[in-house]
């Protein structure tokens, strides 16, 4: 029986050591990041954004649109059933102005 309890104690000690190592590695050492990362030269954000925009523009310029789809009889037979929406005057010119006749300044 003594052998079984010593195995349990060694397993518990091993778990504590592994947990302590993981806590040290992730929390105390700065989440595993290098301390000299602030010394690296970083590109300004504007240059990064400009490079992304240029990459997107190059992708757009590389697109080839096949316009024969629009000459297809099935496409040309489509009918537009949209209904025009009339413009209506909504709200007041100054929504914070007092409403005339709604309340009076005199109390009764």
Rosetta blueprint (number, residue, H / E / L):
1 X L
2 X H
3 X H
4 X H
5 X H
6 X H
7 X H
8 X H
9 X H
10 X H
11 X H
12 X H
13 X H
14 X H
15 X H
16 X H
17 X H
18 X H
19 X H
20 X H
21 X H
22 X H
23 X H
24 X H
25 X H
26 X H
27 X H
28 X H
29 X L
30 X L
31 X L
32 X L
33 X L
34 X L
35 X H
36 X H
37 X H
38 X H
39 X H
40 X L
41 X L
42 X L
43 X L
44 X L
45 X H
46 X H
47 X H
48 X H
49 X H
50 X H
51 X H
52 X H
53 X H
54 X H
55 X H
56 X H
57 X H
58 X H
59 X H
60 X H
61 X H
62 X L
63 X L
64 X L
65 X L
66 X L
67 X H
68 X H
69 X H
70 X H
71 X H
72 X L
73 X H
74 X H
75 X H
76 X H
77 X L
78 X L
79 X L
80 X L
81 X L
82 X L
83 X L
84 X L
85 X L
86 X L
87 X L
88 X L
89 X L
90 X L
91 X L
92 X L
93 X L
94 X L
95 X L
96 X L
97 X L
98 X L
99 X L
100 X L
101 X L
102 X L
103 X L
104 X L
105 X L
106 X L
107 X L
108 X L
